[in-house]
Amino acid sequence: MENAICEHLSEYSSTTMFSLIRLAGMVIDLLIPFVTIPVLQMIFWKVCRKRK
């Protein structure tokens, strides 16, 4: 009986971890454009100012 409970708990924790990782991946996918666009604009702006 205890063995079955342990198996269930380990299964539950692994699925919880998997869903958390998926959620984190979704959040990162949503944040990437908001982070990379300003960074690229900043780099582009600095390069343009150096060339002038």
Summary of the structure (lengths in Angstrom):
residues: 52
radius of gyration: 22.2
end to end distance: 75.7
largest distance: 75.7
contacts: 96
relative contact order: 0.07
helix: 96%
strand: 0%
